[in-house]
Every structure is written in structure tokens, then in C-alpha cells.
Amino acid sequence: MSIRPCSPFPVPCSRRAQHGFSLLEVLGALALMALLLLGVYSGVRTATRSVRSGSIAVERLDQLRSAQQFMRQELTQIAAVPQGRDQNGDSIYFTGDAQSMRFVAPLPGYLGKLGPQLQEWKLVSNDKGGSRLEVRFALLPPDGSNPKPLGEPEVLMDDVREGHFSYRTPDLPDQPGTWQATWPDPRLLPRVVRVELKLDGLHDWPRLDAPLRIDPTAGQQMDLLRGLRRQPVTR
């Protein structure tokens, strides 16, 4: 059996059968691969940003709803329990201005096992050009001594661009109550407490109007009863 040469030229058959890529073809393939990888990276980065933005928006909305629910529940359950006394010996039940307020109310759930607590809500600077709404809690000792703070303040709402509190006085027989930026009489309770905030971001703060369930004059009535009990009985 004779072997037939593959070519009349003196070039080995194995070298003729090999075929490689030119430098331009390799560079073109690398450039195309780089464009594909860049497109994939851009898509992944955009998707990651979208997921992150969505998560932040959901967390912000949850914070807003939780803050509104907590604040409405606590304001409507304000108790006619004195938080202290003024220089005349009169009981102080509620103090408030445009940036802060103090009152006594029971906490919900297992947190309320300690009894009614003194709460202070306050708008403070967040060191970012805005404010945050904080709440502080303190126990009221039964012996009438000074309230005992409970831990650090809790943040109810952060990234507040501006905000204020206002208070509606009780209605009179001849005229309705009016809104006040500062509560005028700490011996009485307001009829309604309003919380207005402007937040940074896409979500708006729905104006919160919380009517108190207790009679605004309950504090004075309790003081009057205490005074009557202290009076000696004469025969």
C-alpha cells in the first residue's frame, strides 16, 4: 500500500492543516467580550440599585406607619396622672410647646407592665441639617419623688425637614376651642394634640390629630377631690 503525498510542495501536511487567529481577530473578540461584560455589569448594578432603593422606601414607609400608630395610641391614652408640681403646689399634667411635649400615658403590651410612664417627645437636631423626633421614658415612683429615666431616647422619626406640635383647647359653651402653639395651662389637658411633620424623601407625613379620651378637666377634678379629703371633718 503506497502513501499518497498530500501536496506536491515540500511542506509537511500537519503544518498545512493548522489554522490560527490573527492579532486583529483576537483583539476584536476581546473588545466584543468587554462590551458584553460591561453591559451585564451595568444591568446588575442597575438592578441592585433598584432593589436597594425599594428596600429603603419600604423601610421608610414602615417607620412612618409605626410612628403614627404608636403616637396616636399614646396620645389618646394620656392619663390624668401628675408628673410633678409647680411652685404653687398645683399638679402638672401636661406641658407642651411647638418642639416638645410631656405627659403621662401607659405603654402598650408587655412594656406597660411598669405602669404609666412619663413620656417626653422632642424634635432635636440630627446633625444632618434636619431633625428627628425622639421619645424619652421615665418611671413615676409611687412616693412622689423625681421620675427615673429609662435608658436612652428612642427615635420615632428621622430625617424630618421641619415640624411642630399644636394643641386645641376645650370647647366653651359660647365658642369652640382654639389651636395653640404652646399649651397655656399645665393643670389641664388639651382636647386634641396635632403633630405636623415634613419629611425628606418621597413619603409625606399625614397630619396626625389625636383626640384625648379623658376629660381635659379631669386633673383639676382629682385635685379638688384630694383637697376635700384633706379637709378635717367638723361637727
KETIVEX-417330 format. One line per 2 residues: number of its first residue (from 0); for each residue y, x, z negated of N, C-alpha, C. Coordinates in steps of 0.1 Angstrom, whole numbers. Atoms other than C-alpha are relative to their C-alpha. Example, Ala and Ser with C-alpha at 12.3 -4.5 7.8 and 13.67 -1.06 7.14 Angstrom:
<kepas>
0	-12,9,0,-45,123,-78,12,9,0 ~ -11,-9,0,-11,137,-71,11,-8,-8 $
</kepas>
This chain:
<kepas>
0	-12,9,0,0,0,0,12,9,0 ~ -12,-9,-2,33,16,11,12,-7,-6 $
2	-12,5,6,66,12,-7,11,1,10 ~ -11,1,-10,94,0,15,13,3,-7 $
4	-13,-3,6,127,16,8,10,-12,1 ~ -9,12,0,155,-10,-1,12,3,8 $
6	-13,-2,-8,182,8,18,-3,13,8 ~ 1,-13,-8,184,35,45,9,11,-6 $
8	-9,-10,6,211,52,23,-8,6,-12 ~ 7,-7,11,200,78,-3,5,-4,-13 $
10	-5,5,13,214,56,-32,-12,-7,-7 ~ 11,6,7,188,46,-59,2,-16,0 $
12	0,14,0,180,9,-59,6,-6,-13 ~ -5,5,13,187,5,-97,15,0,-1 $
14	-14,-2,0,223,17,-93,7,-11,9 ~ -6,10,-9,229,-7,-64,-1,-14,-6 $
16	2,13,6,216,-36,-84,10,-3,-11 ~ -9,2,11,240,-31,-113,14,-4,5 $
18	-13,5,-3,273,-51,-112,8,-2,-12 ~ -8,1,12,301,-48,-139,13,-8,3 $
20	-13,7,-1,336,-64,-146,11,11,1 ~ -12,-9,-1,368,-48,-136,9,-1,-12 $
22	-9,0,11,395,-40,-161,9,-12,0 ~ -9,12,-1,417,-68,-148,-8,-13,-4 $
24	8,12,4,388,-93,-153,-1,0,-15 ~ 1,-1,15,383,-81,-189,13,-4,-7 $
26	-13,4,6,420,-84,-197,3,-15,2 ~ -2,15,-2,422,-119,-181,-9,-8,-10 $
28	9,7,9,392,-130,-202,5,0,-14 ~ -5,-2,14,407,-116,-234,13,-9,-1 $
30	-12,8,1,441,-133,-226,-4,-15,-1 ~ 4,15,1,423,-167,-220,-6,-3,-14 $
32	6,2,13,403,-163,-252,11,-1,-11 ~ -10,0,9,435,-155,-271,8,-13,0 $
34	-7,13,-1,452,-187,-258,-8,-11,-6 ~ 9,11,5,422,-208,-267,0,1,-16 $
36	-1,-2,15,422,-193,-303,13,-5,-5 ~ -13,5,5,459,-199,-306,1,-15,0 $
38	0,15,0,455,-235,-296,-8,-6,-11 ~ 8,5,11,427,-240,-321,7,2,-13 $
40	-7,-3,13,447,-223,-349,12,-9,-2 ~ -12,9,1,478,-244,-341,-5,-14,-4 $
42	5,13,4,457,-276,-343,-5,-1,-14 ~ 5,0,14,440,-266,-376,12,0,-9 $
44	-12,-1,9,474,-257,-391,8,-13,0 ~ -7,13,0,490,-289,-380,-8,-11,-8 $
46	8,9,8,461,-309,-394,1,3,-15 ~ -1,-4,14,463,-290,-427,13,-5,-6 $
48	-13,4,5,500,-297,-430,0,-15,-1 ~ 0,15,1,494,-334,-423,-7,-5,-12 $
50	8,4,11,467,-336,-449,8,3,-13 ~ -8,-3,12,489,-318,-474,12,-9,-3 $
52	-11,10,1,519,-340,-467,-5,-13,-5 ~ 5,13,4,498,-371,-470,-4,0,-15 $
54	4,-1,15,483,-359,-504,12,0,-9 ~ -12,0,8,518,-352,-517,7,-14,-1 $
56	-6,14,0,531,-386,-506,-8,-10,-9 ~ 8,8,8,501,-403,-522,2,3,-15 $
58	-2,-4,14,506,-384,-555,13,-5,-5 ~ -14,4,4,543,-392,-555,0,-15,-2 $
60	0,15,2,536,-429,-550,-8,-4,-12 ~ 8,3,13,510,-429,-578,9,3,-12 $
62	-9,-3,11,535,-412,-601,11,-11,-2 ~ -11,10,1,562,-438,-592,-6,-13,-6 $
64	6,12,5,538,-467,-598,-4,1,-15 ~ 4,-2,14,525,-453,-631,12,0,-9 $
66	-12,0,8,560,-446,-644,6,-14,-1 ~ -5,13,1,572,-481,-635,-9,-9,-9 $
68	8,8,9,542,-497,-652,1,3,-14 ~ -2,-5,14,545,-476,-683,13,-5,-6 $
70	-13,3,4,582,-481,-686,2,-15,-3 ~ -2,15,2,581,-519,-681,-8,-5,-12 $
72	8,5,11,553,-523,-706,6,4,-14 ~ -6,-5,13,570,-502,-733,13,-7,-3 $
74	-12,6,2,604,-518,-728,-2,-15,-5 ~ 2,14,3,591,-554,-730,-7,-1,-14 $
76	7,1,14,572,-545,-763,9,7,-10 ~ -9,-6,10,602,-530,-781,-1,-8,-13 $
78	2,7,13,597,-538,-818,13,1,-8 ~ -11,0,9,623,-547,-844,-3,8,-12 $
80	3,-9,11,615,-517,-865,11,11,0 ~ -12,-9,1,644,-495,-877,-5,14,2 $
82	3,-14,-2,644,-459,-865,8,9,-9 ~ -8,-7,10,669,-449,-892,11,-9,-5 $
84	-11,8,5,701,-460,-909,13,8,3 ~ -13,-7,-3,738,-453,-901,7,3,-13 $
86	-7,-4,12,764,-441,-925,4,-11,-10 ~ -3,11,8,770,-476,-938,-13,-6,-6 $
88	12,5,6,733,-481,-947,-7,-11,9 ~ 5,10,-9,727,-505,-918,-12,6,8 $
90	11,-5,-8,694,-502,-899,4,1,14 ~ -2,-3,-14,694,-487,-864,-12,-4,7 $
92	12,5,-7,671,-505,-840,0,5,15 ~ 0,-4,-14,683,-494,-805,13,8,2 $
94	-12,-8,-4,707,-467,-792,-3,3,15 ~ 2,-3,-15,713,-461,-755,14,3,6 $
96	-11,-2,-9,738,-447,-730,-5,1,14 ~ 4,-1,-14,737,-440,-693,-11,10,3 $
98	10,-10,-2,714,-410,-697,-11,1,-9 ~ 11,0,10,692,-417,-727,0,-13,-8 $
100	1,12,9,679,-444,-750,-11,3,-10 ~ 10,-2,11,659,-445,-783,-3,-14,-5 $
102	5,13,6,638,-474,-796,-14,2,-5 ~ 14,-1,6,605,-481,-814,-8,-10,8 $
104	10,8,-7,575,-495,-795,-14,5,-2 ~ 14,-5,1,537,-494,-797,-5,6,13 $
106	5,-6,-12,519,-472,-772,-13,-8,4 ~ 12,8,-5,491,-488,-750,-13,7,-4 $
108	13,-6,1,454,-483,-756,-2,8,-12 ~ 3,-9,11,440,-456,-778,12,7,-6 $
110	-12,-7,4,474,-440,-780,8,-8,-11 ~ -7,8,10,487,-469,-801,-7,-1,-13 $
112	6,1,13,463,-463,-830,9,6,-11 ~ -9,-6,10,490,-443,-847,11,-9,-4 $
114	-10,10,3,512,-474,-848,12,1,8 ~ -13,-1,-8,547,-480,-834,6,14,-1 $
116	-6,-13,0,564,-448,-824,14,0,5 ~ -14,-2,-5,600,-437,-819,-1,7,14 $
118	0,-6,-13,605,-431,-782,14,3,4 ~ -13,-3,-6,634,-413,-766,-2,4,15 $
120	1,-2,-15,638,-415,-728,14,7,3 ~ -11,-8,-2,662,-390,-714,0,6,14 $
122	-1,-7,-12,674,-377,-680,5,14,-2 ~ -4,-14,2,676,-339,-681,-1,8,13 $
124	0,-8,-12,682,-312,-655,-14,6,2 ~ 13,-7,-4,651,-299,-636,2,14,5 $
126	-3,-14,-5,668,-266,-627,-2,1,15 ~ 1,0,-15,665,-276,-590,11,-8,6 $
128	-11,8,-5,698,-294,-586,-1,-14,-2 ~ 2,14,2,684,-327,-597,-3,-2,-15 $
130	3,3,13,670,-343,-628,-15,-5,-1 ~ 13,6,2,637,-355,-643,2,-9,-13 $
132	1,9,11,630,-384,-667,-11,3,-9 ~ 10,-4,11,613,-373,-699,0,-11,-11 $
134	1,9,11,600,-393,-728,-6,9,-12 ~ 5,-7,12,595,-379,-764,-5,-10,-10 $
136	6,9,10,574,-395,-791,1,6,-14 ~ 0,-4,14,577,-393,-828,-6,-10,-9 $
138	6,9,9,558,-408,-857,11,-4,-10 ~ -9,5,10,577,-430,-882,-8,-1,-13 $
140	7,0,12,565,-421,-917,3,-13,-8 ~ -2,13,8,560,-452,-940,9,2,-11 $
142	-9,-2,11,581,-436,-967,15,0,4 ~ -13,0,-5,612,-438,-945,7,13,2 $
144	-5,-13,-2,616,-401,-941,3,2,15 ~ -3,-2,-14,627,-385,-908,-12,0,9 $
146	11,1,-10,605,-391,-877,-6,14,2 ~ 7,-13,-2,579,-364,-870,-3,1,15 $
148	3,-1,-14,579,-353,-833,-15,3,3 ~ 13,-2,-4,546,-354,-815,-1,8,13 $
150	1,-8,-12,542,-325,-791,12,2,8 ~ -10,-2,-9,562,-316,-761,4,-13,8 $
152	-4,12,-8,581,-342,-739,-9,-2,12 ~ 7,3,-11,562,-359,-712,9,-4,12 $
154	-8,3,-12,576,-362,-676,-4,-13,6 ~ 3,12,-6,577,-397,-664,3,0,15 $
156	-4,0,-14,595,-390,-631,8,13,3 ~ -7,-13,-3,606,-357,-615,7,-2,14 $
158	-8,0,-13,629,-349,-585,9,-13,1 ~ -10,11,0,655,-375,-595,13,5,5 $
160	-13,-5,-6,686,-371,-574,12,-5,-9 ~ -10,6,9,707,-394,-597,-6,-12,-6 $
162	6,12,7,700,-422,-622,8,-3,-12 ~ -7,5,12,713,-442,-651,-7,-12,-6 $
164	5,12,7,704,-468,-677,11,-9,-3 ~ -11,10,4,723,-500,-684,-7,-11,-8 $
166	5,9,10,719,-528,-710,7,-13,1 ~ -6,13,0,725,-565,-709,1,-6,-14 $
168	-2,6,13,740,-582,-739,-6,-14,0 ~ 5,13,1,726,-615,-752,10,-11,5 $
170	-9,11,-5,740,-647,-737,6,-7,-12 ~ -8,8,10,766,-666,-758,0,-14,5 $
172	-1,14,-4,770,-704,-758,10,-2,11 ~ -10,3,-10,801,-702,-737,1,10,11 $
174	0,-9,-11,794,-672,-715,-13,8,1 ~ 12,-7,-1,765,-652,-701,2,15,-5 $
176	-1,-14,4,757,-616,-712,5,8,11 ~ -5,-10,-10,772,-586,-695,-8,13,-1 $
178	7,-13,-1,758,-553,-684,10,11,-6 ~ -7,-10,7,769,-523,-705,-6,14,3 $
180	5,-13,-2,766,-486,-697,-4,7,-13 ~ 4,-5,13,764,-478,-734,-2,-12,-9 $
182	3,11,8,748,-501,-759,9,0,-12 ~ -11,-1,10,776,-511,-783,-4,-1,-15 $
184	4,3,14,757,-522,-815,-14,4,-2 ~ 13,-5,2,727,-502,-826,-8,-9,-10 $
186	7,9,9,719,-530,-852,-7,-11,8 ~ 6,10,-8,709,-553,-823,-8,6,11 $
188	8,-4,-11,685,-552,-794,6,-6,13 ~ -5,6,-12,696,-557,-758,-9,-11,5 $
190	8,11,-6,684,-587,-738,-9,5,11 ~ 7,-6,-12,674,-567,-707,4,15,1 $
192	-3,-14,-3,672,-530,-700,-3,3,14 ~ 1,-3,-14,678,-517,-665,-1,15,2 $
194	2,-14,-3,666,-484,-651,2,1,16 ~ -3,-2,-14,681,-473,-617,-1,15,3 $
196	2,-14,-4,670,-440,-601,1,1,15 ~ 0,-3,-14,675,-424,-567,-8,13,1 $
198	10,-11,-1,646,-401,-558,1,8,13 ~ 1,-8,-12,642,-372,-534,-13,-3,7 $
200	12,3,-7,617,-378,-507,1,-14,7 ~ 0,12,-8,606,-408,-487,-1,-13,-8 $
202	2,12,8,599,-432,-516,12,-4,-7 ~ -12,5,8,626,-454,-532,-5,-5,-13 $
204	3,6,13,626,-464,-568,5,-14,-1 ~ -4,14,1,625,-502,-571,8,-2,-13 $
206	-8,2,12,652,-512,-596,-9,-7,-11 ~ 8,5,11,635,-519,-630,9,-8,-9 $
208	-7,8,10,648,-548,-651,-11,-5,-9 ~ 10,3,9,627,-552,-682,6,-9,-11 $
210	-5,8,10,635,-582,-704,-8,2,-13 ~ 7,-2,12,626,-578,-741,-6,-13,-5 $
212	7,12,5,601,-602,-756,5,-5,-13 ~ -4,3,13,616,-601,-790,15,-5,0 $
214	-14,5,1,648,-619,-801,9,12,-3 ~ -9,-11,3,677,-595,-799,6,1,-14 $
216	-5,0,13,689,-606,-833,-10,2,-11 ~ 10,-1,10,656,-600,-850,2,10,-10 $
218	-3,-11,10,668,-568,-866,9,-5,-11 ~ -9,5,10,697,-585,-883,-7,-10,-9 $
220	7,10,8,674,-613,-895,-9,6,-10 ~ 8,-7,9,650,-589,-910,8,7,-11 $
222	-9,-6,11,678,-570,-928,5,-10,-9 ~ -5,11,9,691,-603,-941,-11,-4,-10 $
224	11,4,9,657,-612,-955,-3,11,-10 ~ 1,-10,10,654,-578,-971,11,-1,-11 $
226	-11,1,10,688,-583,-987,-2,-11,-10 ~ 3,11,8,678,-617,-1000,-11,3,-10 $
228	11,-3,9,646,-603,-1015,5,10,-11 ~ -4,-9,10,665,-576,-1033,9,-6,-10 $
230	-9,7,9,689,-601,-1049,-8,-5,-13 ~ 7,5,12,680,-609,-1086,0,-15,0 $
232	0,15,1,670,-645,-1093,6,-3,-14 ~ -7,5,12,693,-662,-1118,-3,-14,-3 $
234	3,13,4,686,-692,-1138,11,-6,-9 $
</kepas>
